[in-house]
């Protein structure tokens, strides 16, 4: 049971200010080998096809999934890290230190955040994960937390649309190999 998220939200605001000033890094899909997807268990049916697309492109996919007390944790064959409400999250809304360390030790080329705004612990984890390229949804009233943000209407959480847009933009980013072979004139 989470008593309050006041302190967690305060820490998120602090981390968001730091994220806004960090050097932005952009990678094309061709440059990406390791992907971390952050999602919620309730959205698993929408997230699983996204993972399959990445795997078909030859990417190694890690998944960090948030599970509420009344939900079952999905079981799949991907490298995953479950964040279970009540088990991995304390009464102040902060995640377990060991779980946070595991997530931060993952070396990934891109972090794709498919979570909703309803789960502040996942925003906290995303902001602390050291991936150099982070992509996700920016809601109309929310802060810009990512290197590449897809603007979504408030109250709309459309994972297939968000993922398609992320893929389109990542395909449009010139890979470093292509840029080296064909420099702009």
ZADO-1210 file (C-alpha; in nm, 4 decimals, padded with zeros to 6 digits):
<atoms>
<atom x="00.0000" y="00.0000" z="00.0000" code="UNK" pos="1"/>
<atom x="00.1345" y="00.3411" z="-00.0988" code="UNK" pos="2"/>
<atom x="00.0495" y="00.6098" z="00.1573" code="UNK" pos="3"/>
<atom x="00.1528" y="00.9055" z="-00.0545" code="UNK" pos="4"/>
<atom x="00.3470" y="00.9804" z="-00.3700" code="UNK" pos="5"/>
<atom x="00.4323" y="01.3348" z="-00.2572" code="UNK" pos="6"/>
<atom x="00.8016" y="01.2614" z="-00.1934" code="UNK" pos="7"/>
<atom x="00.8320" y="01.0480" z="-00.5067" code="UNK" pos="8"/>
<atom x="00.6776" y="01.3223" z="-00.7221" code="UNK" pos="9"/>
<atom x="00.9115" y="01.5777" z="-00.5637" code="UNK" pos="10"/>
<atom x="01.2114" y="01.3594" z="-00.6579" code="UNK" pos="11"/>
<atom x="01.0701" y="01.3095" z="-01.0100" code="UNK" pos="12"/>
<atom x="01.0476" y="01.6883" z="-01.0578" code="UNK" pos="13"/>
<atom x="01.4122" y="01.7190" z="-00.9507" code="UNK" pos="14"/>
<atom x="01.5226" y="01.4395" z="-01.1868" code="UNK" pos="15"/>
<atom x="01.3157" y="01.5924" z="-01.4699" code="UNK" pos="16"/>
<atom x="01.5035" y="01.9228" z="-01.4343" code="UNK" pos="17"/>
<atom x="01.8327" y="01.7326" z="-01.4642" code="UNK" pos="18"/>
<atom x="01.7005" y="01.5408" z="-01.7673" code="UNK" pos="19"/>
<atom x="01.6120" y="01.8652" z="-01.9443" code="UNK" pos="20"/>
<atom x="01.9729" y="01.9863" z="-01.9235" code="UNK" pos="21"/>
<atom x="02.1505" y="01.6649" z="-02.0206" code="UNK" pos="22"/>
<atom x="02.3087" y="01.6268" z="-02.3628" code="UNK" pos="23"/>
<atom x="02.0572" y="01.4740" z="-02.6028" code="UNK" pos="24"/>
<atom x="02.1619" y="01.1713" z="-02.8028" code="UNK" pos="25"/>
<atom x="01.9774" y="01.0423" z="-03.1079" code="UNK" pos="26"/>
<atom x="02.0157" y="00.6984" z="-03.2624" code="UNK" pos="27"/>
<atom x="01.8688" y="00.5484" z="-03.5745" code="UNK" pos="28"/>
<atom x="01.7101" y="00.2062" z="-03.5606" code="UNK" pos="29"/>
<atom x="02.0134" y="00.0754" z="-03.7526" code="UNK" pos="30"/>
<atom x="02.2453" y="00.1896" z="-03.4705" code="UNK" pos="31"/>
<atom x="02.0392" y="00.0214" z="-03.1969" code="UNK" pos="32"/>
<atom x="02.1198" y="-00.3297" z="-03.0735" code="UNK" pos="33"/>
<atom x="01.9835" y="-00.3324" z="-02.7166" code="UNK" pos="34"/>
<atom x="01.6394" y="-00.1966" z="-02.6241" code="UNK" pos="35"/>
<atom x="01.4719" y="-00.1495" z="-02.2863" code="UNK" pos="36"/>
<atom x="01.0927" y="-00.1267" z="-02.2978" code="UNK" pos="37"/>
<atom x="00.9118" y="00.0070" z="-01.9923" code="UNK" pos="38"/>
<atom x="00.5441" y="-00.0884" z="-01.9762" code="UNK" pos="39"/>
<atom x="00.2519" y="-00.1909" z="-01.7568" code="UNK" pos="40"/>
<atom x="00.1152" y="-00.5439" z="-01.7190" code="UNK" pos="41"/>
<atom x="-00.2370" y="-00.4283" z="-01.8057" code="UNK" pos="42"/>
<atom x="-00.1095" y="-00.3214" z="-02.1501" code="UNK" pos="43"/>
<atom x="00.0729" y="-00.6467" z="-02.2245" code="UNK" pos="44"/>
<atom x="-00.1487" y="-00.7413" z="-02.5219" code="UNK" pos="45"/>
<atom x="-00.0551" y="-00.4122" z="-02.6903" code="UNK" pos="46"/>
<atom x="00.3135" y="-00.4271" z="-02.5900" code="UNK" pos="47"/>
<atom x="00.3892" y="-00.7854" z="-02.6958" code="UNK" pos="48"/>
<atom x="00.3563" y="-00.7136" z="-03.0729" code="UNK" pos="49"/>
<atom x="00.5957" y="-00.4179" z="-03.0284" code="UNK" pos="50"/>
<atom x="00.8530" y="-00.6499" z="-02.8721" code="UNK" pos="51"/>
<atom x="00.8047" y="-00.8998" z="-03.1557" code="UNK" pos="52"/>
<atom x="00.8714" y="-00.6270" z="-03.4157" code="UNK" pos="53"/>
<atom x="01.1963" y="-00.5312" z="-03.2422" code="UNK" pos="54"/>
<atom x="01.3065" y="-00.8945" z="-03.2117" code="UNK" pos="55"/>
<atom x="01.2378" y="-00.9510" z="-03.5836" code="UNK" pos="56"/>
<atom x="01.4692" y="-00.6564" z="-03.6524" code="UNK" pos="57"/>
<atom x="01.7430" y="-00.8410" z="-03.4616" code="UNK" pos="58"/>
<atom x="01.7278" y="-00.6300" z="-03.1458" code="UNK" pos="59"/>
<atom x="01.7882" y="-00.7677" z="-02.7966" code="UNK" pos="60"/>
<atom x="01.4872" y="-00.6569" z="-02.5916" code="UNK" pos="61"/>
<atom x="01.4736" y="-00.6126" z="-02.2143" code="UNK" pos="62"/>
<atom x="01.1391" y="-00.5361" z="-02.0491" code="UNK" pos="63"/>
<atom x="01.0643" y="-00.3579" z="-01.7223" code="UNK" pos="64"/>
<atom x="00.6967" y="-00.4128" z="-01.6398" code="UNK" pos="65"/>
<atom x="00.4829" y="-00.2581" z="-01.3653" code="UNK" pos="66"/>
<atom x="00.2185" y="-00.4844" z="-01.2124" code="UNK" pos="67"/>
<atom x="-00.0589" y="-00.3618" z="-00.9848" code="UNK" pos="68"/>
<atom x="-00.1698" y="-00.5753" z="-00.6877" code="UNK" pos="69"/>
<atom x="-00.4868" y="-00.6895" z="-00.8649" code="UNK" pos="70"/>
<atom x="-00.3048" y="-00.7915" z="-01.1858" code="UNK" pos="71"/>
<atom x="-00.1094" y="-01.1001" z="-01.2820" code="UNK" pos="72"/>
<atom x="00.2525" y="-01.0508" z="-01.3791" code="UNK" pos="73"/>
<atom x="00.2892" y="-01.1591" z="-01.7422" code="UNK" pos="74"/>
<atom x="00.5224" y="-01.4507" z="-01.8026" code="UNK" pos="75"/>
<atom x="00.7272" y="-01.4484" z="-02.1201" code="UNK" pos="76"/>
<atom x="01.0664" y="-01.5499" z="-02.2506" code="UNK" pos="77"/>
<atom x="01.2182" y="-01.2030" z="-02.2740" code="UNK" pos="78"/>
<atom x="01.4731" y="-01.0640" z="-02.0323" code="UNK" pos="79"/>
<atom x="01.2472" y="-00.8786" z="-01.7950" code="UNK" pos="80"/>
<atom x="01.2392" y="-00.7022" z="-01.4632" code="UNK" pos="81"/>
<atom x="00.9022" y="-00.6946" z="-01.2861" code="UNK" pos="82"/>
<atom x="00.8095" y="-00.4016" z="-01.0624" code="UNK" pos="83"/>
<atom x="00.5275" y="-00.5311" z="-00.8449" code="UNK" pos="84"/>
<atom x="00.3112" y="-00.2918" z="-00.6457" code="UNK" pos="85"/>
<atom x="00.3270" y="-00.3819" z="-00.2779" code="UNK" pos="86"/>
<atom x="00.6352" y="-00.5990" z="-00.3224" code="UNK" pos="87"/>
<atom x="00.8918" y="-00.3844" z="-00.5038" code="UNK" pos="88"/>
<atom x="00.7452" y="-00.0426" z="-00.4148" code="UNK" pos="89"/>
<atom x="00.7515" y="00.0931" z="-00.0579" code="UNK" pos="90"/>
<atom x="00.4787" y="00.2919" z="00.1206" code="UNK" pos="91"/>
<atom x="00.6255" y="00.6200" z="-00.0102" code="UNK" pos="92"/>
<atom x="00.6065" y="00.4978" z="-00.3715" code="UNK" pos="93"/>
<atom x="00.9815" y="00.4422" z="-00.4171" code="UNK" pos="94"/>
<atom x="01.1090" y="00.1230" z="-00.5829" code="UNK" pos="95"/>
<atom x="01.3263" y="-00.1332" z="-00.4062" code="UNK" pos="96"/>
<atom x="01.6970" y="-00.0412" z="-00.4183" code="UNK" pos="97"/>
<atom x="01.8080" y="-00.3840" z="-00.5487" code="UNK" pos="98"/>
<atom x="01.5529" y="-00.3734" z="-00.8302" code="UNK" pos="99"/>
<atom x="01.6573" y="-00.0163" z="-00.9164" code="UNK" pos="100"/>
<atom x="02.0231" y="-00.1257" z="-00.9253" code="UNK" pos="101"/>
<atom x="01.9388" y="-00.4166" z="-01.1587" code="UNK" pos="102"/>
<atom x="01.7580" y="-00.1821" z="-01.3964" code="UNK" pos="103"/>
<atom x="02.0347" y="00.0792" z="-01.3906" code="UNK" pos="104"/>
<atom x="02.2977" y="-00.1870" z="-01.4628" code="UNK" pos="105"/>
<atom x="02.1310" y="-00.2736" z="-01.7953" code="UNK" pos="106"/>
<atom x="02.3374" y="-00.1359" z="-02.0822" code="UNK" pos="107"/>
<atom x="02.0925" y="-00.0405" z="-02.3573" code="UNK" pos="108"/>
<atom x="02.1087" y="00.1768" z="-02.6683" code="UNK" pos="109"/>
<atom x="01.7535" y="00.3066" z="-02.6343" code="UNK" pos="110"/>
<atom x="01.4869" y="00.3156" z="-02.3636" code="UNK" pos="111"/>
<atom x="01.1291" y="00.3114" z="-02.4964" code="UNK" pos="112"/>
<atom x="00.8760" y="00.4195" z="-02.2339" code="UNK" pos="113"/>
<atom x="00.5259" y="00.2860" z="-02.3101" code="UNK" pos="114"/>
<atom x="00.3852" y="00.3497" z="-01.9607" code="UNK" pos="115"/>
<atom x="00.0925" y="00.5764" z="-01.8820" code="UNK" pos="116"/>
<atom x="00.1124" y="00.8850" z="-01.6625" code="UNK" pos="117"/>
<atom x="-00.0625" y="00.6903" z="-01.3860" code="UNK" pos="118"/>
<atom x="00.2532" y="00.5153" z="-01.2611" code="UNK" pos="119"/>
<atom x="00.5018" y="00.7657" z="-01.1156" code="UNK" pos="120"/>
<atom x="00.7389" y="00.4907" z="-00.9987" code="UNK" pos="121"/>
<atom x="00.8058" y="00.4012" z="-01.3635" code="UNK" pos="122"/>
<atom x="00.8830" y="00.7667" z="-01.4476" code="UNK" pos="123"/>
<atom x="01.1249" y="00.7693" z="-01.1541" code="UNK" pos="124"/>
<atom x="01.2944" y="00.4524" z="-01.2797" code="UNK" pos="125"/>
<atom x="01.3063" y="00.5810" z="-01.6377" code="UNK" pos="126"/>
<atom x="01.4691" y="00.9084" z="-01.5317" code="UNK" pos="127"/>
<atom x="01.7375" y="00.7219" z="-01.3371" code="UNK" pos="128"/>
<atom x="01.8173" y="00.4631" z="-01.6059" code="UNK" pos="129"/>
<atom x="02.1448" y="00.5712" z="-01.7723" code="UNK" pos="130"/>
<atom x="02.0442" y="00.5027" z="-02.1349" code="UNK" pos="131"/>
<atom x="02.1766" y="00.7820" z="-02.3580" code="UNK" pos="132"/>
<atom x="01.8649" y="00.7814" z="-02.5823" code="UNK" pos="133"/>
<atom x="01.5180" y="00.7823" z="-02.4283" code="UNK" pos="134"/>
<atom x="01.1900" y="00.7974" z="-02.6181" code="UNK" pos="135"/>
<atom x="00.8289" y="00.8104" z="-02.5057" code="UNK" pos="136"/>
<atom x="00.5038" y="01.0041" z="-02.4903" code="UNK" pos="137"/>
<atom x="00.4763" y="01.3684" z="-02.3950" code="UNK" pos="138"/>
<atom x="00.1279" y="01.4515" z="-02.2832" code="UNK" pos="139"/>
<atom x="-00.0119" y="01.8008" z="-02.3404" code="UNK" pos="140"/>
<atom x="00.0177" y="01.9010" z="-01.9746" code="UNK" pos="141"/>
<atom x="00.3266" y="01.6946" z="-01.8914" code="UNK" pos="142"/>
<atom x="00.6965" y="01.7677" z="-01.8795" code="UNK" pos="143"/>
<atom x="00.9273" y="01.6777" z="-02.1660" code="UNK" pos="144"/>
<atom x="01.1329" y="01.3920" z="-02.0200" code="UNK" pos="145"/>
<atom x="01.2715" y="01.2319" z="-02.3357" code="UNK" pos="146"/>
<atom x="01.5250" y="01.2892" z="-02.6123" code="UNK" pos="147"/>
<atom x="01.2520" y="01.2044" z="-02.8629" code="UNK" pos="148"/>
<atom x="00.8961" y="01.2792" z="-02.7506" code="UNK" pos="149"/>
<atom x="00.5756" y="01.1889" z="-02.9300" code="UNK" pos="150"/>
<atom x="00.3034" y="01.4356" z="-02.8294" code="UNK" pos="151"/>
<atom x="-00.0162" y="01.2613" z="-02.7172" code="UNK" pos="152"/>
<atom x="-00.3509" y="01.4095" z="-02.6194" code="UNK" pos="153"/>
<atom x="-00.4133" y="01.4092" z="-02.2465" code="UNK" pos="154"/>
<atom x="-00.6123" y="01.1040" z="-02.1452" code="UNK" pos="155"/>
<atom x="-00.5119" y="00.9096" z="-02.4590" code="UNK" pos="156"/>
<atom x="-00.2825" y="00.6117" z="-02.4042" code="UNK" pos="157"/>
<atom x="-00.2559" y="00.4448" z="-02.7461" code="UNK" pos="158"/>
<atom x="00.0461" y="00.2122" z="-02.7378" code="UNK" pos="159"/>
<atom x="00.0254" y="00.0887" z="-03.1007" code="UNK" pos="160"/>
<atom x="00.0111" y="00.4495" z="-03.2274" code="UNK" pos="161"/>
<atom x="00.2935" y="00.5601" z="-02.9967" code="UNK" pos="162"/>
<atom x="00.5157" y="00.2670" z="-03.0964" code="UNK" pos="163"/>
<atom x="00.4508" y="00.3185" z="-03.4705" code="UNK" pos="164"/>
<atom x="00.5450" y="00.6855" z="-03.4394" code="UNK" pos="165"/>
<atom x="00.8620" y="00.6011" z="-03.2464" code="UNK" pos="166"/>
<atom x="00.9606" y="00.3513" z="-03.5163" code="UNK" pos="167"/>
<atom x="00.8931" y="00.6031" z="-03.7977" code="UNK" pos="168"/>
<atom x="01.1073" y="00.8704" z="-03.6353" code="UNK" pos="169"/>
<atom x="01.3872" y="00.6298" z="-03.5440" code="UNK" pos="170"/>
<atom x="01.3957" y="00.5066" z="-03.9061" code="UNK" pos="171"/>
<atom x="01.4195" y="00.8711" z="-04.0205" code="UNK" pos="172"/>
<atom x="01.7240" y="00.9450" z="-03.8033" code="UNK" pos="173"/>
<atom x="02.0349" y="00.8925" z="-04.0128" code="UNK" pos="174"/>
<atom x="02.2570" y="00.6204" z="-03.8816" code="UNK" pos="175"/>
<atom x="02.6148" y="00.7148" z="-03.7972" code="UNK" pos="176"/>
<atom x="02.7386" y="00.4601" z="-04.0543" code="UNK" pos="177"/>
<atom x="02.5231" y="00.6116" z="-04.3301" code="UNK" pos="178"/>
<atom x="02.6345" y="00.9624" z="-04.2351" code="UNK" pos="179"/>
<atom x="03.0016" y="00.8594" z="-04.2530" code="UNK" pos="180"/>
<atom x="02.9564" y="00.6998" z="-04.5970" code="UNK" pos="181"/>
<atom x="02.7443" y="00.9818" z="-04.7394" code="UNK" pos="182"/>
<atom x="02.8322" y="01.3140" z="-04.5732" code="UNK" pos="183"/>
<atom x="02.5972" y="01.6069" z="-04.6334" code="UNK" pos="184"/>
<atom x="02.7224" y="01.8627" z="-04.8819" code="UNK" pos="185"/>
</atoms>
